[in-house]
Amino acid sequence: MVRTLLYLVGGVLLGLLIHIMVILTLPGLAGHNVAAKLASLGQLNKPLLFDAVSPGKPNPLRLDPELTYAMCRLDLRAGPGEVSGTLPLAFWSVAVYDPSGTVLYSTTNRDGIGQTLDLGVFDPGQTRLLAEQKIDIATGLLIVESKGDDVFVVVRLAPPQPAMRDRYADQLSKLVCRNLKT
Amino acid sequence: MRFLLNLLLMLVVALAIGFGVSWYALTDGRLFGAVQIGPWLAWTRAGSPAPDPYTRAYLARNGVLQLGLGEGMQFIATTDSDGQPLSRACRYRIDGNTPTATFWTLVPTAPDGAMIARADGPPGFQSARIARANDGSAQLYVSKSLAPLNWLEITGDGPFQLLLTLYDTTVFSSAGTGDNSLPSIIREAC
């Protein structure tokens, strides 16, 4: 009886170990994470407008149907990334993601940015060069540091009325995604 | 023989606890990183640059494009305020105020995330486009059958969920007013 109880306790401890392993290894093993879903979409340094969410159709990224989305994929190996453009006078936000889907940085135009988006993404080496003033950047550039070289930037724009959606999407498609020259 | 039985018992217990607790942690999540307010559940660290291991696993499992902490917060309700699963056969009233936010959206979806609102109607509610009472509160109805005030028609059968997304919100932040109450979801008729 005591021996069976010891095996039960051993099972509980082993179960907790399995649980910890599952939680820690899942991010690396998951095949349908954000990076996998976005990997096949768009090209580097070119804004991609997400299709509007349609009734009954799959919505794997769980996009808000009230918003319009654009994404830029950046490879920082070719230099610091920049996403810039002028957006309509409505709510918009921007978020920088790493390949695991973790949000490295996010903000909204309510934080005093106004209509102009000018965001720079730098890897640790480029950030060091920036601190040493070896990279020239424009005044007002919003600086974000990324640990990795593959990032994607998502801009969310909220049209006040559904009828304005196409015009707002057109504005989003004019975003400029590029690598800065170093 | 007894040794083998004990070993089998240990393995069964280990697998049940290991995978069972993991499934619970990433589905319900209340003890592991998610916050529940009434029927609404949110993973508050999901939009953080340094999510905890449970939140990181939740993001990997769901693969959704998470809002950044600076952008807003999303709450999901799969049950009404009495704990009953949301069903498209019933009419629900969503009643009350939301925390401070620039705007919010409320969208009903199928469990897999597909939209279930009527195809030629709005996909959900947007806070700037609803009728409100004098005190700012709003009564929203989600159902397949006609309802008064702010009504969103849904289609299909089976369970569904409600996604409440607060944009540019102070909820859970130290800058907030401390009022993190969310609307109730009341089942009226089935």
Chai-1 contact restraints between the chains, C-beta under 6 A:
chainA,res_idxA,chainB,res_idxB,connection_type,confidence,min_distance_angstrom,max_distance_angstrom,comment,restraint_id
A,T4,B,N6,contact,1.0,0.0,6.0,A-B,restraint_1
A,Y7,B,N6,contact,1.0,0.0,6.0,A-B,restraint_2
A,Y7,B,L9,contact,1.0,0.0,6.0,A-B,restraint_3
A,Y7,B,M10,contact,1.0,0.0,6.0,A-B,restraint_4
A,G10,B,M10,contact,1.0,0.0,6.0,A-B,restraint_5
A,G11,B,M10,contact,1.0,0.0,6.0,A-B,restraint_6
A,G11,B,V13,contact,1.0,0.0,6.0,A-B,restraint_7
A,G11,B,A14,contact,1.0,0.0,6.0,A-B,restraint_8
A,V12,B,I17,contact,1.0,0.0,6.0,A-B,restraint_9
A,L14,B,A14,contact,1.0,0.0,6.0,A-B,restraint_10
A,G15,B,A14,contact,1.0,0.0,6.0,A-B,restraint_11
A,G15,B,I17,contact,1.0,0.0,6.0,A-B,restraint_12
A,G15,B,G18,contact,1.0,0.0,6.0,A-B,restraint_13
A,I18,B,G18,contact,1.0,0.0,6.0,A-B,restraint_14
A,H19,B,G18,contact,1.0,0.0,6.0,A-B,restraint_15
A,H19,B,V21,contact,1.0,0.0,6.0,A-B,restraint_16
A,H19,B,S22,contact,1.0,0.0,6.0,A-B,restraint_17
A,V22,B,S22,contact,1.0,0.0,6.0,A-B,restraint_18
A,I23,B,P53,contact,1.0,0.0,6.0,A-B,restraint_19
A,I23,B,A57,contact,1.0,0.0,6.0,A-B,restraint_20
A,L24,B,P53,contact,1.0,0.0,6.0,A-B,restraint_21
A,L26,B,A57,contact,1.0,0.0,6.0,A-B,restraint_22
A,L26,B,A60,contact,1.0,0.0,6.0,A-B,restraint_23
A,P27,B,R56,contact,1.0,0.0,6.0,A-B,restraint_24
A,P27,B,A60,contact,1.0,0.0,6.0,A-B,restraint_25
A,A30,B,A60,contact,1.0,0.0,6.0,A-B,restraint_26
A,H32,B,G63,contact,1.0,0.0,6.0,A-B,restraint_27
A,N33,B,A60,contact,1.0,0.0,6.0,A-B,restraint_28
A,N33,B,G63,contact,1.0,0.0,6.0,A-B,restraint_29
A,V34,B,G63,contact,1.0,0.0,6.0,A-B,restraint_30
A,V34,B,L65,contact,1.0,0.0,6.0,A-B,restraint_31
A,K37,B,G63,contact,1.0,0.0,6.0,A-B,restraint_32
A,V53,B,M115,contact,1.0,0.0,6.0,A-B,restraint_33
A,P55,B,M115,contact,1.0,0.0,6.0,A-B,restraint_34
A,P55,B,A119,contact,1.0,0.0,6.0,A-B,restraint_35
A,G56,B,A114,contact,1.0,0.0,6.0,A-B,restraint_36
A,P58,B,A114,contact,1.0,0.0,6.0,A-B,restraint_37
A,N59,B,G113,contact,1.0,0.0,6.0,A-B,restraint_38
A,N59,B,A114,contact,1.0,0.0,6.0,A-B,restraint_39
A,L61,B,L65,contact,1.0,0.0,6.0,A-B,restraint_40
A,R62,B,V64,contact,1.0,0.0,6.0,A-B,restraint_41
A,R62,B,G113,contact,1.0,0.0,6.0,A-B,restraint_42
A,D64,B,T105,contact,1.0,0.0,6.0,A-B,restraint_43
A,D64,B,T165,contact,1.0,0.0,6.0,A-B,restraint_44
A,P65,B,P123,contact,1.0,0.0,6.0,A-B,restraint_45
A,E66,B,T105,contact,1.0,0.0,6.0,A-B,restraint_46
A,E66,B,Q126,contact,1.0,0.0,6.0,A-B,restraint_47
A,F91,B,T102,contact,1.0,0.0,6.0,A-B,restraint_48
A,S93,B,E71,contact,1.0,0.0,6.0,A-B,restraint_49
A,A95,B,G68,contact,1.0,0.0,6.0,A-B,restraint_50
A,A95,B,E71,contact,1.0,0.0,6.0,A-B,restraint_51
A,G101,B,L59,contact,1.0,0.0,6.0,A-B,restraint_52
A,V103,B,G47,contact,1.0,0.0,6.0,A-B,restraint_53
A,V103,B,G68,contact,1.0,0.0,6.0,A-B,restraint_54
A,L104,B,P49,contact,1.0,0.0,6.0,A-B,restraint_55
A,S106,B,G68,contact,1.0,0.0,6.0,A-B,restraint_56
A,S106,B,G70,contact,1.0,0.0,6.0,A-B,restraint_57
A,S106,B,E71,contact,1.0,0.0,6.0,A-B,restraint_58
A,T107,B,G70,contact,1.0,0.0,6.0,A-B,restraint_59
A,T108,B,E71,contact,1.0,0.0,6.0,A-B,restraint_60
A,T108,B,D168,contact,1.0,0.0,6.0,A-B,restraint_61
A,R110,B,D168,contact,1.0,0.0,6.0,A-B,restraint_62
